[in-house]
Amino acid sequence: MISRRDFLIAGTALAGLFAGQPGALAQAARGQTLSQGDLLKFGASGTVTLLHITDIHAQLVPIYFREPSVNLGVGEARGVPPHLTDQAFLDVFKVPVGGRDAYAMTSLDFQNLAKTYGRMGGMDRMATLIKAIRAERGDDKVLLLDGGDGLQGSWTSLKTKGEDMVKVFSALKTDAMVGHWEFTYGADRVAEIKDKAPFAFLAQNVRSVEWQEPVFEARKTFEKGGAKVAVIGQAFPRTPISNPRWMIPDWEFGIREDEMQKQVDAARADGADVVVLLSHNGFDVDRKMASRVKGIDVVFTAHTHDAMPAVVQVGQTLLVASGSHGKFLSRLDLDVKDRKVAGFRFQLIPVFSDVIAPDPEMAKLVADIRAPYAKDIDRVLGQAGSLLYRRGNFNGTLDDMICDAMMAERDAEIALSPGFRWGASLLPGDPITFEQVANATAITYPACYRMTMTGKQLKDVLEDVADNIFHPDPYFQGGGDMVRVGGVGYSIDVGKEIGSRISDMVFLKTGKALEADRSYTVAGWASVNQNVEGPPIWEIVERYVTAKKTIDIKPNASVKVSGA
């Protein structure tokens, strides 16, 4: 069973976020004297250096991205990392309030700190860091891995079917990646990427429906620093449920724990000194898998967008979470002796865009990728009058803007918007460009539908999604966050069972209880069903923002949470 004490024991074995010079990098950050050199200080290094990026969601340029203020854990994950936010997060990781590290890792005072510390990410900055580490260590000692959700999430990726990020990952000399949102480009496109890209696309848990044969290479072994490092890929297990099955009709996914153990055993039998699981399971799923599958040295976890300044150790397995949107680069150095990991050192490197010099080659590549779409992405639609963000278990203000747009433009009483975690934040006064809208909506099944649903059907939808997120067994969780709602308020007790979590549903237009047998007009988008009719969601939002000119939204108070 996971305990807070167990986590802290694992965490104190490391130097944490500022691992290079204990205390020096934190002091530089608080004093606003942080430099690129500070970010790259690491101290003694080991046999092999593993670099991990994940959930970039095709963000080529620096952005603002607010971390969640609500990230609830249930069952054994209740109250332990990564399910800590804001002050609780700072307390556990001993991060001072109000500095660059608190800004990067929490939502506390985000609006003011963002003005001070600026945007984060950008593939040209990421390239600078990766190249510097390779120059220090040597190419023969560095392995670069991507945890998935890299090829989707922007207008350029949607229009090029992920080719923009394939070019970027190729230029970064990525060694291997896994997938989730990549599969929403369809089976043919993913197969094309797998066959043509210069990096490995790994997925031990994907099989053909008819013959139950592997669709992708399960693992690949790399020799780095004289050590053999076996990397096993794990695609998002619930892809055909969370995303349209009709886009990948001939493929089956799943966790496949028994098959994972076979892959680990085979890797060891083939002479692997280090076994790495490159996973898109989500943190809680990976924590459970690490407790049950023996012989994994490192799990690079993804999907849930957690940024962790220390590893979590489960038995002999290290779990590393590297955040999202290009905000962080994880560096894990391993000492390998007698065909096993004898020691490790970890650093989560924050990618502060104002501190890191853009890599000229990557900057040119990014500019070339974006140039054909500049007329679209630079178009200004309106202005943010308040902080607009999407991240957390429940509605963010960016989600509320999308819901308001659907109700207004589709003449609906209620709106449902998916609990996606990707999409950049906007500060008050920022222009709302078409790119900002696309960053939150650019998917391959964007139709904004209009239909009728009874109050009972709406409750059933919320109950189903809640069980997908707050089921106490991680293997039954599907990731994502609660469906965002417009026009409706409700209470949720995350500690209860399916069918009894949702209560006190209110139709906000009247302030009265939602009627179980009454039909309501509902607008939504991102339906996984085929042949859904309706205009693309970005057109709905563009029309709404253009008409409103200024979007001023206060945080949603219509969802009441208990049981956490």
N, C-alpha and C positions, 0 to 999 in steps of 0.2 A: 504494500500500500504506500502511496506517495505521501510524504509529510513535508511540512515547511522546513523542518530541521534537516531532512535528507537533502533537500535542494540546496540549502545554505552550505552544507558540507561540500557538495559538489562545486558550488559557486566560489567558495573561498579558496579552492585549489588553483584559481586562476587570477590573473591581474584584471580581467574584466574589460570594459570598453576601452580604457586607457592602459593597454598592456605594454606599450613600448617602453616607457620610462615611468615606473610606478609613481603616480602623483604629478609628474611633470606635465603630461598632456592635459590632465584635468585643470591644473593651475593655469596653463596657457589658454585653455578655453574660457575659464572664468575671467581671465584678464583680457580677453579679446585679442590676444597676440598669437593665436593659433596659426601655424604655417603648414604648408604642404609637407615640409620635412618632419614636423611634429606628428602628422598623421601616419607617416611611414616608418617612424621609429618603432622597432620591435624587440631589440635585444637579441639574446642568443636564439639561434634557429636550429631546427632539427634536420633529420634525414631528408624529409620531403615536405613541401609546402602545398597545401590544398587551398584553393581559392573558390569561393562560392558566391554566386549571385542568383537571385530568383525573383519571380513575380514582378518583373520589370514592366510588364504590360505595355511594351512598345514605346516607352517614354524616352524619346531621343534627346530631349533638351531638359535643362533644369526646371524644376517645378516646386511649388509649395505642396506639402502633403501632411495633413494633421493626423496624428496617431489617435487611436480610439480613447474615449473617456469611459466606455462601457465594453468590457470583454469578459463575459461571465463563464466560469467553469462550473461543471456539474459533476456529481459523483466524486471519484477520487481526484479529479482535476479542480475541484472547488477551492478557490483561495490560494492556488499555487501558480507560479509562472508557467505559461505566459498569461494567465488570467489575473493579472494585476495591472492596474492603470494608475496614472497620475501619482499622487503622493505615496500610495502603497508601493508602487513600482520604484519610486525614488528611494524609499526607506529600505526596501529589500536589497537593492543594488548599491546603496550608499552613494547616490548621485545627488549633488547639491541642487537646490532649487534655483531656477533662473538663469542657468548658464547654457552654453551651446549643447551640452549633452542632454540636459533636461528638455530643451527645445526639440532635439532630434528624436527623442525617445517617448515623449508624452504629449498630451494635449494641453498641459497646464500653461496658461497665459500665452497660448500659441500666437494669437494675433499680434501682440506686442513684440514677442521674441522674434517672430518672423521678420518684422521690420528691421530688427537689429542684426540678425544673423543670415537672412537671405534665403534664397532657394537652395535646394539640394538635388543631387543627381546630375544627369547629363552624361551621355555615353562618351563624350570627348574627355570629361573629367575621369570617368571610370577607366578609360583607356590609359590615361596618364598614370593612375595608381597601379594598374596591372603591369604596365611596361616597366615601371620603376621597380616593382617587386621582382619581376623576371630579370632585370638588369642586375639587381643585387644578388639574387640566388642562382641565376643561370636557368635557361629554359629546361635543362635536363632535370631540374629539381622541382618544377612547378606544374601543377595540374589545375586547370580552370574548368569548373563545372557549373552548369546552369540548371536550376531546379524547376523550370517550366513556367508557363504563362508569360513567356517572353515575347511571343510573336503576335500578340493581340492586345488591343486596348487603345489604339489611336487611329486617326483618319488615314495616315499613310500606310499603316499595316492593313487596314480593311481594304483599301484600294489596291494594294499590291499582294494581297493574300499572304502577308507575313514576310514577303521577300525583303523588305527594308531591314528587318531585324536579322534575317538570315545573313545578309551582307555585313551587318554590324557584328554579329557573333563570329562570323568568319574572320573579320578583321581583328577581333580580339583574340583570335586563335583559341577559341573555346574547344575543349576536348570532348565533352559529352553533354547532352541535355536530355530532359524528359518532358512530358507534355500533359496538358489539360485543355485549356482554351484553344490550343493549337488544333485540336480535333474538330473544332467548329468550322474550320475551312473545308471539311469533308475528307473522306478517306483517300480520294485520289491525290489531293493536294498534299496531305501529310505523307503519303507514300513517295511522292515526288521529292519532298524535302529530305526525307530519310535517305533516298537513293543518291541525291545530288550534293547535299551539304558536305563540307569537309570535316564535320564533327559527327560523332556517333549519336543517334537517336535511340535511346534505350528504353525498354519497357518489358519487364519479365512477366507482367500480369495481363497482357493483352493476347487473346486467342481468336482464331477464326471460328465463327459460329458453327459452320458445317463440319470441319475436320478437327477442331480443337488444336490446331497447330499454332506455334508462336508466330505472331505478325512481325514483331521487332526483335532485334538482338537483345537478349536478356542482360548480358554483362560484357564488359570489355576490360582487359587487363593492360595497364600502362606501367612501364618501367621508369621510375623517377628516383633520382638519387641513389640508384643501385637497389631500390626496393621495388617489388612487384605489388602494384596497387590495383585490386580488382574493384571495378565500379559496377554495381547492380542498379538498374533503373526500375522505377516504380511510377507508372502513370497514375493520374487521379482515378481511384477505383470506381467511383460512381458517375463517371462521365456520361454514360448513356441514360442516366436518370436525371442528373442535374442539367444536362444539355441535350439537344435533339438526337435521339437515337437514329432518326432517318438519315442523318448525315454520315453515320458510320454503321450501316445496318448489318454488316457482315462481321463485326468485331464484338467480342465480349471482354469485359474488364473484371473488376473484383479485387479484393485484397490478396487472396491466394497465399496465405501465410505458409502453408505446407510447401508450396513451390518455392517460396522465398528461402526457406530453410535448405531445400535441395540446392539452390543456387549458391548459397553461402558455403555449404559443404563441398560442392564441386569446385568452387574457387579456391578453397583451402587445399583440396586434393591436387589442383593444378599448380600449386606452389605460391599462392598469394601470401605475401607478408602482411598486407593490410586489406581489409574488406570494408568498402564504403557503400552505403545505401544512399543513392541519389533519389530522393523521394518527393512525390507530390501528394502524399497522404493527408497532410495536415498534422499539426504538432501532437495533439492528443492521440491520434491513431498511431503515429510513429512511436510515441512513448510506450503505448501498449505493445506494439510489435517488438520493440527493443527488449521488452521484458520477457518475450516468449520465443523469439528466434535467437538462437545462440550463435556466437561467432562473429557478429557485426562489430567492427571497431568504431565506425563513425556513421551517424545518420545525418545527412544534410536534409533538413525538413523544409517544407514549403506549403503553399496553398492558403494557410491561415494568416499570412502576412505578418507574423510575429517577428519583432526585432529584439533579440536577446543579447545583452552585453556579456553574458557568460554562457558556457555550455551547461546543459543538464546531463548528469551522469546516471544512467540506468544500468546497474551492474557494472560491466566493463565497457559499455557502449556510451559514446559521447553523442549527444544531440545538439546540433547547431541550427539556429534559426536566424536568417539574414535579412529580415524585413522585406520591403517591396519598393517598386517604382524607381529603382536605382539609387535609393538613399544610402545604402550600405554595401560594403564589400567585406565578406568574412575571410579572415586568414587563420588557418589552423596548421601549425607546424607539428609534425610527429617525429619523435625519435624512434627508430625501428632497430631493434637488436634481437638477434636469434629468432628471426621470422615472426616477431610480434611487436606491438606498440609498447614501448617502455616508458614513454613520457610524451607530454604535449604542451603546447602553448597556444593561446587563442587571443585574437583581437577582432572586434567588430569595428571596422573603419567607417566612420561617417563621411559621406561624400558631400562636403560643404563646397558649393559651387564657387563661392567668392574666394575661397582659399586655394583651390587647386587650379593650376594652369591647364587650359584646354590642350589636348593633344592635337597638333595641327592636322595630321592625317585623318584622324577620326572626325575632327571638326569639318573638314572638307567633305568627307563621305556623308555626314549628317546633312550638311547644306545641300549637297547634290540630291539626296533622297527627298528632301522637303521642297526643293525648288518647283517641281511640276505641280505641287498642290498649294503653293503659297497663296494664290488668290482665294482659295477656299478657307484655309486654316487661319489666315490673318484677318478675315472679315469680322468686324466688330458689330455685335448684335445689341449690346447694352452695357450696363455697368453693375457691379456688385455693390449693393448698399450695405451689406452685412457679410460676415464671414460665411462662405459657402464651402461645405466640406461633406465628404461621404466616407465614413469609417466608423464601425462600431456595430453592436448587435442590433440596434434599432435605428429609426430614422435619423439621418443627418440633414442639414439644411439644403444640401445639393439634391438629395432625394426628394425633399419637400418641394423644391422648385420643379422637379420633373412631375411630381404628382399634381401640383397646381396647374402645370401646363396641360396635362392630360384632361383634367376636369374642365378647364376653360375651353380648350380647343376641340375637345370631343364631346362637349356638352354632357358630361357625366356627373353623377352624384358622388361617386366613390372612385378612387384610383388605387391601383396595385402596381408597385414597382419592385423589381427583384432586388434581393439583398446582396448586390455585388459590392466587392470591396475596393475595386479599382476606380480611379478618377481623381484628378488633381484638385487641390483646394484653391480657392480664390479669396484674397483679402478685400476688405471694404475699400472701394475706390478702384479696384482692378477692372479693366475692361473684360467683358464676357465675349470672347471671340468664338467663332464657330469651332475652333480647335478645342476650346474648353468644353463645349457641349459634346463634341465627338469623343473626347477623352473619357466621358462617362457613359456613352451610349453606343459606341462603334462596334456592333456585333453583326453577324451574318444572318440573324433572324430578328430584325428590328421592328416588325409590324406592330403598330399601335392599334389594338383591337377595341371594339365597343360591343358590350353584351349586357344581358341582365343576369343577376344572381340574387338568390334569396338571402336573407340574413343568416339562415342556417348554413347555406353553402359557403358564405364568407367566413363564418366561424370554423367550418370544417377545413377550409384552406389554411387559416392561421394555425389551427391545431396540428395539421399535417406538417407545415413548415417548422413549427416549434419543436416537434418531435425529432425532426431531421437535424436540428441544431442542439437541442438540450437533452437528447437521450443520454442516460448515464453511462452507457457502454459506447466508447469511442468508435467501435467497429460498426455501429449503427448510425453514426453521425455522417452527414453528407457535406459538411462545410457550408460556406456561405453564411449569411446572417438573415435575420427575420425579414420577410417581405415588408417593404415599406408601404404604408397606407396613407391615403389622403381622404378626408371627409369622414373618417371613422376614428374613434378612440376606443381603447380597450385596456383591460388589466391582464397581466400574465404572471403566473406563479411558475417559475422555471423548475421548481423542485417537484412538481406533481407529474402524474403520468399523462399519456396522450388521452385527449378527450376531456381533460379537466384542468388544463393549464390556462385556457382563455376564458375570461368572464367580463361582465360589465361592459359589453360592447355598446357604444354610443354613436348615433348618427349626428355628427357635429352640426349639420345644417339646422336641425331642430333642437338639439340638446337632449333629445329623448332616446330611450333605449332602442337599439336596432331590433327590428321585428323579425322573428325567425321565418315567418311565412310570407313576408312582403318581398316583392321584387324590387331591386335597385339597379339603376344604370351604372355599369362599371366599365372603366377604361383601364387597360393594362398593356404591357409589352413584354417581349422576350418569352413568349409562349413556346414550349418545346414541341408543340403540335405542328404538323406539316400543313402548308397551304392556308395559313392564317392571313386574313385580309386586314388591311389598314395601312396608312401612310407610315413611313419610317419614323421612329421616335425622335430622331434628331430634327426632322422637319417640324414636328409638333412643338418641340422645345424652342427651336429657332423662332417660330412665329410668335410664341408667347413672350419670349424675352424681347424681341423687337418691338412688340406692342407695349410692353410694360416699361421698357427702357431701363428702369432701375429695379433690381431685385433685392428686397430687404426682408429677410426672414428670420424670425426669432426661433431658437431651438424648440423642437416639438415637445409639448408637455402632455399630449393626449394619450401616451402609452405609460401605464403605471406598472412597474416591475417589482416583484417580490420573490421570495424563495431563494435568493442568491446569497 
